[in-house]
Amino acid sequence: MFKLPKATLYIVPVIASIGLTACFGEYRHDLIPANASTFFHAYEERSEDMREALKGTDVVFNMGRFVDHRIPEAHSSYEPHIVLHTYNPDRLPGSAPAFVRSVIEESFNVNRDVANPQVREIMFELRDIDLRILNGNFISGKFGRYYTRIAADVNVRDSQGNVLVDKPYEMELETIRQSFSGQQPSEAEDWNDMSRTMKLLLRNLSFEIMNDALNAQGYEVHNQKLKDNPKRLSNEVFAE
């Protein structure tokens, strides 16, 4: 049986440790997904595709109406022992509704300088926001996770009043609660990263809404371009 030299048994863990440190080090100024089901980077890439694709068109998304329909107190599906801390969403800059609307409008503001805009009007009803620090898991590590969730009812219409999207949205995003000192993050660091996680979640939601609206009109975004997406043949085609 092949055996590694004894020296290698000590060297390999050290190299692995350095490698992991380097991997996490390059994310020093970013937020790392804290669970395997978070398609964080896929959303980021698709968002960039959407932004670049719309720049070459006259399609404009506009926030027409925003309503805060949150219930008085948020409910969590997590057991109490999993939650380290729960934030009041109205602590967000300008209160929760103002923060949500501001970030979403910023995300929609892709293609404003066009002569004859084709406006897609957004009606947004905010139903819930959840901001919590959760205990760590195998992926996030011992310091825990920043957990954010938003729920909203969204209606999108074109300039002729045709309904393109009318459905509820619910989206979650978790990022790692990082520490580079070996100690618990400070209260200010926690709030800064929690706010950033929420902002990223809202950006992802914005581009999800825009993508659904474009798909409803037979368009798709691919390789930073807006292309026709012919509707699939109906089942009637295959009927005898």
C-alpha positions, 0 to 999 in steps of 0.5 A, spaced: 500 500 500 502 506 498 504 511 504 505 518 504 512 520 507 511 523 514 513 530 513 507 530 508 502 528 513 504 535 516 505 539 510 498 537 507 494 540 512 498 546 512 497 547 505 490 546 505 489 551 511 493 556 507 489 555 501 482 556 505 484 562 508 486 565 501 479 563 498 476 566 504 481 572 504 479 574 497 472 575 499 474 580 504 469 585 502 464 581 499 458 577 502 459 569 502 453 565 501 451 561 507 447 555 505 448 551 499 441 552 496 443 560 495 444 561 488 447 567 489 452 568 484 447 565 478 443 571 480 449 576 480 451 574 473 443 574 471 442 581 474 448 584 470 446 580 463 439 584 464 442 590 466 447 590 459 441 587 455 436 593 457 441 598 456 440 597 448 433 598 448 427 603 449 424 598 455 423 602 462 421 599 468 418 604 473 415 604 480 408 606 479 405 604 486 408 602 493 404 600 499 406 597 505 402 591 507 406 588 512 403 584 518 404 588 525 409 583 527 413 578 523 413 571 524 419 566 523 419 559 521 425 558 525 425 555 532 427 560 537 434 556 539 436 557 532 435 565 532 441 569 535 438 576 534 432 579 530 432 586 527 426 590 527 426 592 519 424 599 520 431 600 523 433 600 515 435 607 513 428 611 512 424 605 515 423 599 511 418 601 506 423 607 504 429 602 504 425 597 499 423 602 494 429 606 494 433 599 492 428 597 487 427 603 484 435 604 483 435 597 480 430 598 475 433 605 473 437 601 468 435 605 461 432 612 463 435 616 457 431 614 451 427 618 447 420 614 446 420 609 452 416 603 453 414 603 460 413 597 464 409 600 470 410 596 477 405 596 483 408 593 489 405 591 495 410 589 501 407 584 505 413 582 510 421 583 511 425 578 516 432 580 518 435 575 523 442 573 525 442 565 525 446 560 528 452 557 524 451 551 520 456 546 516 457 551 511 457 558 514 461 556 520 461 558 528 459 565 527 453 564 524 449 567 518 445 573 516 438 571 514 434 576 510 427 574 507 422 579 503 415 577 501 411 582 496 405 582 491 407 585 484 403 587 478 406 589 472 403 592 466 405 595 459 403 602 457 397 599 454 395 597 461 396 589 459 397 585 465 404 582 464 405 580 471 401 579 477 403 574 482 406 574 489 414 573 490 418 571 496 425 570 496 430 569 501 438 570 502 443 568 507 450 570 507 456 568 512 457 572 518 464 573 518 470 574 523 477 576 521 479 577 528 477 571 531 472 574 535 464 576 534 463 581 529 461 588 533 454 590 533 456 596 527 459 590 523 453 586 524 448 591 522 452 593 516 453 586 513 445 585 514 443 591 511 448 589 505 445 582 505 438 585 504 440 590 499 443 584 495 436 580 496 432 586 493 436 587 487 435 580 486 428 580 487 428 586 482 431 583 476 427 577 477 420 581 476 423 584 470 425 578 467 418 575 468 415 581 465 420 580 459 418 573 458 411 575 458 412 579 452 416 573 449 423 576 450 429 573 454 435 575 456 441 571 454 449 573 453 447 581 455 442 581 449 434 582 449 432 576 444 425 574 442 423 567 445 418 564 441 412 561 445 412 554 445 407 550 441 401 548 445 399 541 446 393 542 441 399 541 436 400 534 438 392 532 438 390 527 433 
